[in-house]
C-alpha cells in the first residue's frame, strides 16, 4: 500500500494531504500519531489568528508589530481611565493587560508577547503586573519577554531582515521607537489584512459572543420580571448592570440605552434618567461584553400596570418590527447579500405603514424609491459583531451609488454590511438584524420640507409620536446550513408573558 500523510504549513489554517513514495507492508509495524493544533483548547487562539492575518497579507516574510493599550490617566487627574484593550492587539494576543507589546515574525512563525517590567511601587499600590511565566501559561504565544528586551529584539530582527522585509504596523503613530537604524515600515497593509481576518469568526470567538449573549439574556429577563415595579430609566439601567456584573461581565459592549416614551425614537439615547410614568414603551438596547467580545441586543418593552399593550398604536408598531425582523432572519444563509434583506425590511414597513394610513399616495416601490420610509427607519438593518459591537470586516463599508438602492443607503455610524460593496454573507460571520420603526418629531418636521412629504400623512403620524419607537435586535451566526440565533433575551409573546407573571407576583 502507498502511504499518505498530513503536512501543516505554518501559514495554513488546515492540514494538506500529500502522497509518499514509501511502500508499507501490511506486516510492518507503524507508528500512528494524531497531530493536534498546538493551541490548548482553553486558550484564546492568538497564534491561529496571527497565521490568518499573514495569509491575508499574502507574504511569507516580515515582522508584525503591535502596541497594546497603555495605562492612561484622566486629564489633570491622578486617576486611571477604565482600561480597554486595543482590539487589534487582542486579536493577535488574547491579552487583556495594559502596557504590552507584540511581534510576529512571519517567516519564523514566531509570536512573541512583551509584558511590563516589574515595578515595585506599582506592585505595592496596584498589585504586581503579569510575569513572563504567568503569561506563557495563560496565552497562546510562542515566547514571552519583558519590555526591556523589545528594542534589542526588533533591532536584531531588522539587522538581518529589514532591507527586504518591512515591519508591519497599524498606524504611523505606533512605529517602534528605535535610535540605532532607520526602519523599512509599512503602515498601509496590516489593518486591511486584520479587518479581513476578523470578518469571519472561529469557534472560540463564537463561544465568547454566545456567552456575552447568555449573560445579557439573563439581564434582560430580570428586567422583564420586575418592569411593572420600576419607575425610571435609571432603575432599568441599574438592574441590567447589576445582573451582568454579578455574572462576571464587568464591561458593557456599548453605552446602554434605556429610552422610554419619545426617547425611544432617539437612536443612541443614553441619558437614562427620566421617569417611566405615562410612557408607553421603553427601548432597551443593552449588551454585555465577555472576554473582550461583544453582543448587541435590543428589546422594546410595553409599560403598563397589567402587562397588556398600553395602546393599539404601540402594539401595531411592535408587530410590524417583529415581522420585519422575522422575515429577514429566516433568510440568513451563506451567499445572501445583506443589503437585499435591508430592502426587504423597508418593503415590509412600507406595506404596514400604508395599512395604518401613515404612508399614502403611492405604491410600495414608489414610496421606497422616494426615501419616505427612511423617515421612520433611518438606520441600517445591522452590522458585524465581534471584538467590537460594530465589528470590522474586509470589504469597504462605503456604498456604491445605485438608483435602485440609493434611497436605502443612509450613512451610518456603525460598520454595516448593508452596502453594495459588501461581500455576500459567509459561514462564521456574526451580524445583527435590528429593524426599527420610529416617530421622531425632528425627523417628521424635516420630512415636511422634502419632496417625499407627499407620501406621508403627518396628522396620522403625529398620533404615533407618544409611542416613540420600536427596535428589536438579535445577533445571528451564519452557519453551513443557514443560521443560528445567538440571542437568548425573551421577545414577542414570551416577553409579554414574563411581564404579566412579574406583575402578578
C-alpha positions in Angstrom: 0.0 0.0 0.0 1.1 3.6 -0.6 1.4 5.9 2.4 -0.2 9.2 2.7 0.2 11.9 5.3 -0.7 15.3 6.5 1.6 18.3 6.4 0.9 21.5 8.2 2.4 24.7 6.8 2.9 27.5 9.3 0.7 29.9 7.4 -2.0 27.4 6.6 -5.2 27.1 8.6 -5.6 23.4 7.8 -3.5 20.3 7.0 -2.7 19.4 3.4 -2.8 15.8 2.2 0.3 14.6 0.4 1.3 11.3 -1.2 4.5 9.5 -0.2 6.6 7.1 -2.3 7.2 4.9 0.7 5.6 1.4 0.3 4.3 -0.1 3.6 3.7 -3.8 4.0 0.6 -4.9 6.0 3.1 -6.8 8.2 5.2 -3.7 9.0 4.8 -2.1 12.4 3.6 1.5 12.2 3.9 4.5 14.5 0.5 6.1 14.1 0.1 9.6 15.6 -2.7 12.2 15.6 -1.2 15.7 15.2 -3.3 18.2 17.1 -3.2 22.0 16.7 -0.6 23.4 19.1 -3.2 25.7 20.8 -4.6 24.4 24.2 -8.4 24.2 24.0 -8.7 26.7 26.9 -6.5 29.4 25.3 -7.7 32.1 23.0 -6.3 31.1 19.5 -3.9 34.0 19.1 -1.4 32.0 17.0 -4.1 30.8 14.6 -5.2 34.5 14.2 -1.6 35.6 13.5 -1.3 33.0 10.8 -4.6 34.0 9.4 -3.5 37.7 9.2 -0.2 36.6 7.5 -2.3 34.7 4.9 -4.4 37.8 4.3 -1.2 39.9 3.8 -0.2 37.3 1.2 3.5 37.4 2.2 6.0 35.0 3.7 8.4 37.4 5.4 8.1 40.4 7.6 7.5 41.4 11.2 4.1 42.4 12.6 4.5 44.9 15.4 1.5 45.8 17.6 1.2 48.2 20.6 -1.3 47.3 23.3 -3.3 49.9 25.2 -1.1 51.8 27.7 -2.1 52.9 31.2 -3.6 56.4 30.8 -4.8 58.8 33.5 -7.7 61.2 33.0 -6.7 64.7 32.1 -5.5 66.8 35.1 -6.0 63.8 37.4 -4.1 61.0 39.1 -6.9 58.5 38.4 -6.5 55.9 35.7 -9.1 55.7 32.9 -11.0 52.4 32.7 -8.8 50.1 30.8 -10.0 48.8 27.4 -7.6 46.7 25.3 -7.0 47.7 21.7 -9.0 45.2 19.7 -6.4 44.5 17.0 -3.9 43.8 19.7 -6.2 41.4 21.5 -6.9 39.6 18.2 -3.3 38.5 17.9 -2.5 38.1 21.6 -5.6 37.3 23.7 -4.1 39.6 26.3 -6.3 41.9 28.3 -3.4 43.5 30.2 -2.1 47.1 29.9 1.3 48.2 28.6 2.0 45.2 26.5 3.6 44.8 23.0 3.6 42.0 20.5 5.6 40.9 17.5 5.0 38.2 14.9 7.9 37.0 12.8 6.1 35.7 9.8 8.9 33.6 8.3 9.8 32.0 11.6 6.2 31.7 12.6 7.2 33.2 16.0 4.6 35.1 18.1 6.2 37.0 21.0 4.4 38.9 23.8 6.2 41.6 25.7 4.9 42.3 29.2 5.8 45.3 31.5 8.9 45.2 33.6 8.4 44.5 37.3 7.7 47.8 39.2 7.9 47.5 43.0 5.9 50.7 43.6 3.1 49.7 41.3 3.1 46.2 42.8 2.6 47.6 46.3 -0.1 50.0 45.3 -1.9 48.1 42.5 -0.6 44.6 42.7 2.1 43.0 40.5 2.0 43.1 36.8 2.0 39.9 34.7 5.2 37.8 34.9 6.6 36.0 31.8 5.9 32.7 33.4 2.2 33.6 34.1 1.8 34.9 30.5 3.4 31.9 28.9 1.0 29.6 30.7 -2.0 31.8 30.0 -1.7 32.9 26.4 -1.3 31.1 23.0 2.1 32.7 22.1 5.5 31.1 21.4 7.5 33.3 23.7 7.0 35.9 26.4 9.7 38.5 27.3 9.9 41.6 29.4 9.6 45.1 27.8 13.4 45.6 28.4 14.0 43.1 25.6 11.8 44.7 23.0 14.1 47.2 21.4 17.0 44.9 21.1 14.9 42.1 19.7 13.4 44.3 17.0 16.8 45.8 16.1 18.3 42.3 15.9 15.5 41.2 13.5 15.8 44.4 11.5 19.6 44.0 11.0 19.1 40.6 9.4 15.8 41.1 7.5 14.6 44.7 7.2 16.3 45.6 3.9 13.9 43.2 2.1 11.1 42.7 4.6 9.2 45.5 6.3 7.9 45.9 9.8 4.1 46.0 9.5 2.3 48.5 11.8 -1.3 49.6 12.2 -0.7 53.3 12.4 2.3 55.6 11.8 1.9 56.8 15.3 2.6 53.3 16.6 6.0 52.8 15.0 8.8 51.2 17.1 10.9 53.8 18.9 14.4 53.0 17.9 17.6 55.1 17.7 20.1 52.9 16.0 18.7 52.5 12.5 16.1 53.6 10.0 13.3 51.1 9.6 11.5 49.9 6.5 8.0 50.3 7.8 4.6 49.5 6.2 1.6 51.3 7.8 -0.9 50.6 4.9 -1.4 46.8 4.6 -1.8 45.4 8.1 -5.1 46.9 9.1 -6.9 45.8 5.9 -5.5 42.3 6.4 -6.6 42.2 10.0 -10.1 43.5 9.1 -10.5 40.7 6.6 -9.3 38.1 9.1 -11.7 39.4 11.7 -14.8 39.3 9.5 -15.3 35.6 9.9 -15.2 34.2 13.4 -13.8 30.9 14.5 -15.4 28.6 17.0 -13.6 30.1 20.0 -14.8 33.6 19.1 -18.3 32.4 18.6 -18.4 30.8 22.0 -17.3 34.2 23.6 -20.1 36.0 21.7 -22.6 33.3 22.8 -21.6 33.7 26.4 -22.0 37.5 26.2 -25.5 36.9 24.9 -26.3 34.4 27.6 -25.5 36.9 30.4 -27.2 39.7 28.5 -30.3 37.5 28.2 -30.4 36.9 31.9 -30.2 40.7 32.5 -33.0 41.4 30.0 -35.2 38.7 31.6 -34.6 40.1 35.1 -35.9 43.5 33.9 -39.0 41.9 32.3 -39.8 40.2 35.6 -39.7 43.5 37.5 -40.5 46.1 34.9 -44.0 46.5 36.4 -42.5 47.8 39.6 -39.8 50.1 38.1 -40.3 53.8 38.0 -37.4 55.2 36.0 -35.0 54.6 33.1 -32.2 54.7 35.7 -33.7 51.8 37.5 -33.7 49.7 34.3 -30.0 50.6 33.7 -29.0 49.7 37.2 -30.8 46.3 37.1 -29.1 45.4 33.8 -25.6 46.3 35.1 -26.2 44.5 38.4 -27.0 41.2 36.6 -24.1 41.5 34.2 -21.5 42.3 36.9 -22.8 39.6 39.2 -22.3 37.1 36.4 -18.7 38.2 35.7 -19.3 40.6 32.8 -18.0 43.8 34.3 -17.7 45.6 30.9 -20.5 46.6 28.6 -20.1 46.3 24.8 -21.5 49.8 24.4 -23.3 52.5 26.3 -26.6 51.2 27.5 -29.8 52.7 26.0 -33.0 52.7 28.1 -35.2 55.2 26.3 -38.8 55.5 27.3 -41.6 57.3 25.5 -40.4 59.7 22.9 -36.8 58.9 24.0 -37.3 55.6 22.3 -37.1 57.5 19.0 -33.6 58.7 19.7 -31.4 56.1 18.2 -28.4 56.4 20.6 -30.2 57.9 23.6 -28.0 57.5 26.7 -29.2 59.8 29.4 -31.3 57.1 31.0 -32.6 59.5 33.7 -36.3 60.1 33.1 -39.4 58.6 34.8 -41.4 55.9 33.2 -44.8 57.3 34.3 -47.1 58.0 31.4 -44.8 56.3 28.9 -46.0 53.6 26.6 -42.8 51.7 25.7 -39.1 51.5 26.7 -36.5 50.7 24.1 -33.7 48.8 25.9 -30.6 48.4 23.8 -28.1 46.7 26.1 -25.4 44.1 25.7 -22.6 42.8 27.9 -19.0 42.0 26.9 -17.3 38.7 27.6 -13.5 38.5 27.4 -13.4 41.5 25.0 -16.2 40.1 22.8 -19.4 42.0 22.3 -23.1 41.2 21.9 -25.7 43.6 20.8 -29.3 43.1 22.0 -32.4 45.4 21.8 -35.8 44.7 23.2 -38.8 47.1 23.2 -40.9 46.6 26.3 -44.5 47.6 26.9 -45.1 49.7 30.1 -48.4 49.1 31.7 -49.9 48.0 35.0 -51.5 44.9 33.6 -48.8 43.6 31.2 -51.0 44.3 28.2 -50.0 46.6 25.4 -50.6 50.2 26.5 -52.2 51.2 23.2 -53.3 49.8 19.9 -50.6 52.0 18.2 -47.8 50.6 20.4 -49.0 47.0 19.7 -49.3 47.6 16.0 -45.8 49.1 15.6 -44.3 46.3 17.7 -45.8 43.7 15.4 -44.6 45.5 12.3 -41.0 45.5 13.5 -41.4 41.9 14.7 -42.5 40.9 11.2 -39.6 42.8 9.6 -37.1 41.0 11.8 -38.5 37.5 11.5 -38.7 37.7 7.7 -35.1 38.9 7.4 -33.7 36.4 9.9 -35.2 33.4 8.3 -33.5 34.3 5.0 -30.0 34.5 6.5 -27.6 32.0 4.9 -24.3 31.8 3.0 -24.3 33.8 -0.2 -27.1 36.3 0.8 -26.3 39.9 0.3 -27.3 41.8 3.5 -28.4 44.8 1.5 -31.2 42.7 0.0 -32.5 42.0 3.5 -32.3 45.6 4.3 -34.5 46.5 1.4 -36.9 43.7 2.3 -37.3 45.2 5.8 -38.2 48.6 4.2 -40.7 47.0 1.9 -42.5 45.3 4.8 -42.5 48.5 6.8 -44.0 50.4 3.9 -46.8 47.9 3.3 -47.8 48.0 7.0 -47.5 51.8 7.3 -49.7 52.1 4.3 -52.3 50.0 6.0 -52.2 52.2 9.1 -52.5 55.4 6.9 -49.1 56.7 8.0 -47.9 56.4 4.4 -50.1 57.2 1.5 -50.4 58.1 -2.2 -48.1 55.6 -3.9 -47.1 52.0 -4.5 -44.6 50.2 -2.3 -41.9 50.7 -4.9 -42.7 54.4 -5.5 -42.5 55.1 -1.7 -39.4 53.1 -1.3 -37.6 54.9 -4.1 -38.7 58.3 -2.7 -36.9 57.5 0.6 -40.1 58.2 2.7 -39.6 55.0 4.7 -36.2 56.2 5.9 -38.1 58.9 7.9 -39.3 56.0 10.1 -36.5 53.5 9.6 -33.3 55.7 9.3 -30.6 53.2 10.1 -29.1 50.1 8.6 -30.6 46.7 9.2 -27.5 45.5 11.0 -23.7 45.3 11.3 -21.0 42.8 12.2 -20.4 41.8 15.8 -17.2 40.6 17.4 -14.3 42.3 19.2 -16.3 45.5 18.6 -20.0 45.8 18.8 -19.7 47.4 15.3 -17.1 45.0 14.2 -14.8 45.3 11.2 -14.6 43.2 8.0 -12.6 43.1 4.9 -14.8 44.9 2.4 -15.2 48.6 2.2 -18.2 50.0 4.1 -18.8 52.8 1.6 -21.8 52.2 -0.5 -21.6 52.4 -4.3 -24.2 54.6 -5.8 -27.1 52.9 -7.5 -30.5 54.3 -8.4 -32.3 51.2 -7.3 -30.9 51.3 -3.7 -30.0 54.9 -3.3 -32.8 55.8 -1.0 -32.0 52.9 1.3 -28.4 53.8 1.9 -28.2 56.2 4.7 -24.7 57.0 6.2 -24.3 55.0 9.4 -22.1 55.3 12.5 -21.5 51.5 12.6 -19.7 49.1 10.4 -22.7 47.9 8.4 -22.6 45.0 5.9 -25.5 46.8 4.3 -23.7 48.3 1.3 -23.4 47.4 -2.4 -19.7 47.0 -2.0 -20.0 44.4 0.8 -19.4 40.8 0.1 -22.1 38.2 0.5 -22.6 36.6 3.9 -20.1 33.8 4.7 -20.1 31.0 7.2 -18.8 32.2 10.5 -20.0 35.8 10.2 -22.0 37.2 13.1 -24.4 40.0 12.1 -27.2 41.8 13.9 -30.7 42.0 12.5 -32.2 45.1 14.1 -35.1 46.7 12.2 -36.9 49.6 13.8 -39.8 52.0 13.2 -39.6 55.4 15.0 -41.7 58.5 15.2 -39.2 61.3 15.8 -40.6 64.9 16.0 -37.3 66.1 14.4 -37.4 63.6 11.5 -41.1 64.3 10.8 -40.5 68.1 10.9 -37.6 67.8 8.5 -39.6 65.4 6.2 -42.3 68.1 5.7 -39.7 70.1 3.8 -38.8 67.3 1.4 -40.4 66.1 -1.9 -41.2 62.8 -0.1 -43.6 64.6 2.1 -46.5 63.8 -0.3 -46.2 60.2 0.7 -46.7 60.9 4.5 -49.9 61.7 6.3 -48.4 63.8 9.1 -51.6 64.1 11.1 -51.8 60.3 11.4 -48.0 60.0 12.1 -48.4 62.6 14.9 -50.8 60.2 16.7 -47.8 57.7 17.0 -45.3 60.1 18.4 -46.1 59.1 22.0 -45.1 55.5 21.1 -41.6 56.8 20.4 -40.2 53.9 18.5 -39.7 50.1 18.4 -36.4 48.3 17.7 -35.8 44.5 18.1 -32.3 43.2 17.6 -30.7 39.8 17.7 -27.2 38.5 16.9 -27.2 36.0 14.1 -24.5 33.5 13.2 -24.2 32.4 9.6 -23.8 28.6 9.6 -23.2 26.0 6.9 -26.9 25.1 6.8 -28.4 28.5 7.4 -28.2 30.5 10.7 -28.2 30.3 14.4 -29.7 33.0 16.6 -27.2 33.6 19.4 -29.5 35.9 21.3 -31.4 34.5 24.3 -33.3 37.6 25.6 -37.1 37.0 25.5 -39.1 38.9 22.9 -42.6 38.8 21.4 -45.2 36.7 23.2 -42.6 35.2 25.6 -41.6 38.7 26.7 -45.2 39.7 27.3 -46.0 36.6 29.4 -42.9 37.2 31.6 -44.1 40.8 32.2 -47.5 39.6 33.2 -46.2 37.0 35.6 -44.0 39.5 37.2 -46.9 41.9 37.7 -49.0 39.1 39.2 -46.3 38.2 41.8 
